[in-house]
């Protein structure tokens, strides 16, 4: 892994994580997505900083460890896996496993949260997960295709397209897409340009 984590994970734990992100085969929510978030994690570490760097790092690593398109319990199951894995692999590390689970659970509420509900770490963590919206157009389009591919065969294509457009238009309609000043300043304009382009 090319990112410096604030705690050392046993090789077996990392191997188990990478295996989890390959089940079932995923077009977007794979370990490449985790690596992208870890780069945002590092940017925050180098900028405003994290109050609980170890807990946020583990939330990044585990937030989509269990993912099946269309299921409503992915985040809860991923949080439970994180808690079990911390107990198994990092029992003496002093990690607040409850906080890791709390952060992961928040990702189930993208689009429903208000900034005042969130502490700085939670805001920055959620913004990291949504930063893909402000990626260069080609990267954003690959993400959009990946989501569609994951849902193929799960729901009829026309239903997916209607719901996806509704979700993206809802994000665009929000006064702030990103909760933190750090991500708002970096990605808001690009995110709105991408969203306007694909929902026009």
C-alpha positions as CSV (number, residue, x, y, z in Angstrom):
1,X,0.0,0.0,0.0
2,X,1.4,3.4,-1.1
3,X,-0.3,5.4,1.7
4,X,1.2,5.7,5.2
5,X,-1.4,4.6,7.7
6,X,-1.4,5.8,11.3
7,X,-1.3,2.2,12.5
8,X,0.3,-0.9,11.2
9,X,-2.0,-3.6,10.0
10,X,-1.0,-7.3,9.9
11,X,-0.5,-8.6,6.3
12,X,-3.2,-11.1,6.9
13,X,-5.7,-8.4,7.8
14,X,-4.9,-6.5,4.6
15,X,-5.2,-9.6,2.5
16,X,-8.6,-10.4,4.1
17,X,-9.7,-6.8,3.3
18,X,-8.6,-7.0,-0.4
19,X,-10.4,-10.3,-0.7
20,X,-13.6,-8.8,0.8
21,X,-13.5,-6.0,-1.8
22,X,-13.4,-8.6,-4.6
23,X,-16.7,-10.3,-3.4
24,X,-18.8,-10.2,-5.4
25,X,-16.9,-8.7,-8.4
26,X,-17.4,-5.0,-8.4
27,X,-17.0,-2.4,-11.0
28,X,-16.6,0.6,-8.7
29,X,-16.8,-0.4,-5.0
30,X,-13.6,-2.3,-5.1
31,X,-10.2,-1.8,-3.5
32,X,-9.4,0.8,-6.1
33,X,-12.1,2.9,-4.5
34,X,-10.4,2.4,-1.1
35,X,-7.1,3.5,-2.5
36,X,-8.7,6.7,-3.9
37,X,-10.1,7.5,-0.5
38,X,-6.8,6.9,1.1
39,X,-5.3,9.5,-1.1
40,X,-8.0,12.0,0.1
41,X,-7.2,10.7,3.7
42,X,-3.6,11.7,3.2
43,X,-4.5,15.1,1.7
44,X,-6.6,15.8,4.9
45,X,-3.8,14.5,7.1
46,X,-1.4,17.0,5.3
47,X,-4.0,19.8,5.6
48,X,-6.6,20.3,8.3
49,X,-5.7,17.0,9.9
50,X,-7.7,14.3,11.6
51,X,-8.8,14.3,15.3
52,X,-9.0,10.5,15.3
53,X,-6.7,9.4,12.5
54,X,-6.6,5.7,13.3
55,X,-10.4,5.4,13.5
56,X,-10.9,7.3,10.3
57,X,-8.3,5.3,8.5
58,X,-10.0,2.0,9.5
59,X,-13.4,3.5,8.5
60,X,-12.0,4.2,5.1
61,X,-10.6,0.7,4.8
62,X,-13.8,-1.1,5.8
63,X,-16.6,1.3,4.7
64,X,-17.6,-0.8,1.6
65,X,-16.0,-4.1,2.6
66,X,-19.4,-5.7,2.2
67,X,-21.3,-4.4,-0.8
68,X,-24.1,-5.9,-2.9
69,X,-25.8,-3.4,-5.2
70,X,-29.4,-2.8,-4.1
71,X,-29.1,-4.0,-0.5
72,X,-29.9,-1.6,2.3
73,X,-27.7,-3.2,5.0
74,X,-24.2,-3.0,3.3
75,X,-23.0,-0.3,5.6
76,X,-24.3,-2.0,8.8
77,X,-22.6,-5.3,7.7
78,X,-19.4,-3.5,6.8
79,X,-19.4,-1.8,10.2
80,X,-19.9,-5.1,12.0
81,X,-17.0,-6.6,10.0
82,X,-14.8,-3.7,11.0
83,X,-15.6,-4.2,14.7
84,X,-14.9,-7.9,14.4
85,X,-11.7,-7.4,12.5
86,X,-10.4,-4.8,15.0
87,X,-11.0,-7.2,17.8
88,X,-9.3,-10.0,15.9
89,X,-6.3,-8.2,14.4
90,X,-5.8,-5.1,16.5
91,X,-6.9,-6.1,20.1
92,X,-4.1,-4.1,21.8
93,X,-4.1,-1.1,19.5
94,X,-6.5,1.0,21.6
95,X,-8.7,1.7,18.6
96,X,-12.3,3.0,19.3
97,X,-14.1,0.3,17.3
98,X,-17.5,2.0,18.1
99,X,-16.3,5.2,16.4
100,X,-15.2,3.3,13.3
101,X,-18.6,1.7,13.1
102,X,-20.3,5.0,13.6
103,X,-18.4,6.6,10.7
104,X,-19.2,3.7,8.4
105,X,-22.9,3.8,9.4
106,X,-23.0,7.5,8.4
107,X,-22.2,6.5,4.7
108,X,-25.7,5.0,4.5
109,X,-27.1,8.5,4.9
110,X,-25.4,10.3,2.0
111,X,-27.8,13.0,0.8
112,X,-29.8,13.0,4.1
113,X,-27.3,14.5,6.5
114,X,-26.8,18.2,7.4
115,X,-23.5,19.6,8.2
116,X,-24.4,20.7,11.7
117,X,-25.0,17.1,12.6
118,X,-21.4,16.2,11.9
119,X,-18.1,16.6,13.8
120,X,-15.1,17.6,11.7
121,X,-13.8,14.1,11.2
122,X,-17.2,12.8,10.1
123,X,-17.6,15.6,7.6
124,X,-14.1,15.1,6.1
125,X,-14.6,11.4,6.0
126,X,-18.0,11.6,4.2
127,X,-16.6,14.2,1.8
128,X,-13.7,11.9,0.9
129,X,-16.3,9.3,-0.1
130,X,-18.2,11.8,-2.3
131,X,-15.1,13.5,-3.8
132,X,-15.5,11.3,-6.9
133,X,-18.3,13.7,-7.9
134,X,-15.7,16.4,-8.4
135,X,-13.3,14.2,-10.4
136,X,-12.2,15.0,-13.9
137,X,-15.1,14.3,-16.4
138,X,-13.5,11.0,-17.7
139,X,-13.0,9.7,-14.2
140,X,-16.5,10.7,-13.1
141,X,-17.9,9.0,-16.2
142,X,-16.0,5.8,-15.4
143,X,-17.5,5.9,-11.9
144,X,-21.0,6.5,-13.3
145,X,-20.6,3.5,-15.6
146,X,-19.2,1.4,-12.8
147,X,-22.3,2.0,-10.6
148,X,-24.6,1.1,-13.5
149,X,-22.6,-2.1,-14.1
150,X,-22.9,-3.1,-10.4
151,X,-26.7,-2.7,-10.6
152,X,-27.1,-4.5,-13.9
153,X,-29.2,-7.6,-13.3
154,X,-30.2,-6.3,-9.9
155,X,-32.9,-3.9,-11.0
156,X,-34.3,-3.2,-14.5
157,X,-32.2,-0.7,-16.4
158,X,-34.9,1.9,-16.8
159,X,-35.6,1.8,-13.0
160,X,-31.9,2.2,-12.2
161,X,-31.6,5.2,-14.6
162,X,-34.7,6.9,-13.1
163,X,-33.5,6.4,-9.5
164,X,-29.9,7.3,-10.4
165,X,-30.9,10.5,-12.1
166,X,-33.1,11.4,-9.1
167,X,-30.3,10.8,-6.7
168,X,-27.8,12.9,-8.7
169,X,-30.3,15.8,-9.2
170,X,-30.9,15.7,-5.5
171,X,-27.2,16.0,-4.8
172,X,-27.0,18.9,-7.3
173,X,-29.9,20.7,-5.6
174,X,-28.2,20.8,-2.2
175,X,-26.8,24.2,-1.2
176,X,-23.6,22.4,-0.3
177,X,-22.5,19.1,-1.8
178,X,-19.5,18.9,0.6
179,X,-19.7,19.5,4.3
180,X,-16.2,20.6,5.0
181,X,-14.6,23.8,3.7
182,X,-11.6,21.7,2.7
183,X,-13.5,19.6,0.1
184,X,-16.0,22.3,-0.7
185,X,-13.3,24.6,-2.0
186,X,-11.5,21.9,-3.9
187,X,-14.4,20.0,-5.5
188,X,-17.7,21.9,-5.5
189,X,-17.4,23.6,-8.8
190,X,-16.2,20.5,-10.6
191,X,-18.9,18.3,-9.0
192,X,-21.7,20.7,-10.0
193,X,-20.4,20.7,-13.6
194,X,-20.3,16.9,-13.7
195,X,-23.8,16.6,-12.2
196,X,-25.3,19.2,-14.5
197,X,-23.8,17.4,-17.5
198,X,-25.2,14.0,-16.6
199,X,-28.6,15.1,-15.4
200,X,-29.4,17.6,-18.2
